[in-house]
Amino acid sequence: MAADVVGYSALMERAEEATYTKIGRLRREVIEPSFGCHGGRLIKTTGDGILAEFASPLSAVKCGLEIQEHLASHESTLQLRIGINLGDVIVDEQGDVYGEGINIAARLESVADPGGILISGKVHSEVEGKLDIGFEDRGEQQLKNITKPVRAYAVSAEAHSTSTERPSAAPPLPHKPSIAVLPFQNMSGDPEQEYFADGIAEDVLTTLSKIQELLVIARNSSFVFKGQVRDIREIGRMLGARYVLEGSVRKAGNRVRLAAQLIDSLNGGHVWADRFEGDLDDVFELQDRITQDIVAALEVRLTFGEEVRVWRKRSGSPLVYEHFLKGRTLYVNFAKHTHAQARSELERALEINPAFTPALGLLGFTLTDQARFGWEKDEATTYEAALGCAARALAVDPNSDEAYVTLGYTRLYQRRHDDAVAAGEKAIALCPNSAGSYHMAAVFHSYAGDFRKAVQYEEQAQRLSPLSRHESMVDAARGKFHLGDLVAARDIASRVLSEKPRWLTVQSVLVAALWNLGNEDEARVMVRKMLVNHPNLTASRWAQRLPYRHQKDLDAFVTPLRLAGLPE
């Protein structure tokens, strides 16, 4: 077990003697007695760090929980991060220990949440089911100076229920039917067709998202389970979804076969299952048959307006569809060269079918990114081309929520804030289950100055995407900062950085929050990290990229960055 005091340098700077006394008392009165109760041995201490070994992973986790629970209930200023790993170590003649097992524990501690415990996959496999606690899978962590990624789990003291009662750490089930669509398995025998199988599942999910009487988990969260073998009941608990759809795709020549089954995550029972087969030209019709059967199985009634919007006739050209899926895969890599490649694929799709609205919407997003990042020299013309894509999509389908999001995105960077906000609200009304629409509407409201509405929408986006929600968390942190909730802004930003350590936007939120909290040394350290990865970054250049409506909001955010050392 490795443990460390959160914000130690800042605490010592503000009240050195009081902090030193408090940490010493914590060790003597809480930590070391807890070690004794759980068979732990204190190996060494540093100014703010502790290293200990235990006879078993179970004892280490119990001890860590006991320490953190004491701090949460009795201590308002001190927080610990704790990392626990299981591994072989080398013991020298003085009783000190060395080895990769120790290093991993220390690295896990460094990326744990403040007040939290992060354990390795080895520890998780030893303690799962033996304690009345929950775990959040944090995925593969690339830890500093550790060659291979390490699977990590955050420990929750909330009871882990095996009945139909849900743990409080997981999203609660809503009153209306909730569903998660898992990535479909590629049965084609060709790894190159993986994007096609993903596209089928995502389009089924997108169609379901347009239905008001459903709560549909976003792709970013449900696709976290791609390639994993998990109990459907566990997946349902983690996502807060009563029903889980899984399926497979087999593509051979011009034929495609889809199989799908809907499972009740409360008991693992099958609600519905079927197979569908047809030509590639019929691919959208096959997807619609799946979604129509799901709606019928869940006994959801659509209004006439929803029927028109949800079951709209779409192009089934397989070549158009393949270009679009390739473009979408390239776009999410978010780099200058992949945006250029994505634009090429989307333009090829539109050469074949100029009215294919998904490609029009995504091309508009791509063009806006190329303009705002300076990847296209003629910014004004590129923005107008993006607006043209949105207009063409709306001419084909006036109920296209994707087109309204594209419209709002472009208007935001043209500083047309009222138009952006209106477009975001329209997108939410047309697709009430779109985490992406809620997130983008939150961004539009935030830059327009309505931070309270922005945080509210980001929280809804996080409910619809409870696992992979980094963009929503970053903008929620920025909204919290502007609302004066600096501790929440700091904690949210820190959590995102533990998984995305080089994300410039979240680094800047953390710097602003730390500086205003008085943690000036930590803020300066973060600015130095920003400049290592972005040596040409300046405060004025960063300010130009932030489309705030009000100068006072921009100044409130950028001034702490300047004070913390970001060059003018």
BELURKA-V72662 format. One record per pair of residues at least 24 apart in sequence whose C-alpha atoms are under 6 Angstrom apart, sorted by the first residue. I is the first residue (numbers start at 1). GAP is how many residues later the second one is. Records with the same first field share a line. If there is no record, write none. Layout:
I = GAP + GAP
This chain:
1 = 50 + 51 + 82 + 83
2 = 48 + 49 + 80 + 81 + 103 + 104
3 = 46 + 47 + 78 + 79
4 = 44 + 45 + 76 + 77
5 = 43 + 74 + 75
6 = 73 + 74
10 = 509
57 = 66
58 = 69
79 = 36
80 = 35
81 = 28 + 31 + 33 + 34 + 35
82 = 27 + 35
83 = 25 + 26 + 34 + 35 + 36
84 = 35
85 = 34 + 35
86 = 37
111 = 387
117 = 37 + 38
118 = 35 + 36
119 = 33 + 34
120 = 31 + 32
121 = 30 + 31
132 = 27 + 28
133 = 24 + 25 + 26 + 27
134 = 24 + 25 + 26
164 = 102
170 = 68
171 = 69
172 = 68
173 = 67
176 = 38
177 = 37
178 = 36 + 37 + 38 + 63 + 64
179 = 37 + 62 + 64 + 65
180 = 36 + 37 + 64
181 = 63 + 64
182 = 40 + 41 + 64
183 = 40 + 43
184 = 63 + 64
185 = 63
186 = 63
187 = 62 + 63
188 = 62 + 63
197 = 52
204 = 83
209 = 224
210 = 221
215 = 218
216 = 217
217 = 247 + 248
218 = 217 + 246 + 247
220 = 248
221 = 244 + 246 + 247
232 = 33
233 = 32 + 33
236 = 29
254 = 25 + 26
255 = 24 + 25
256 = 24
280 = 38
281 = 35 + 36 + 37
282 = 34
283 = 33
284 = 32
320 = 29
323 = 26
324 = 35
357 = 36
360 = 29 + 33
361 = 29 + 41 + 42 + 45
364 = 25 + 42
365 = 41
368 = 42
401 = 26 + 29
417 = 31
420 = 24
421 = 24
435 = 26 + 29
439 = 33
447 = 101
448 = 101
451 = 28
455 = 24
474 = 32
486 = 27
512 = 48
523 = 41
524 = 40
538 = 29 + 30
539 = 27 + 28 + 29
540 = 28
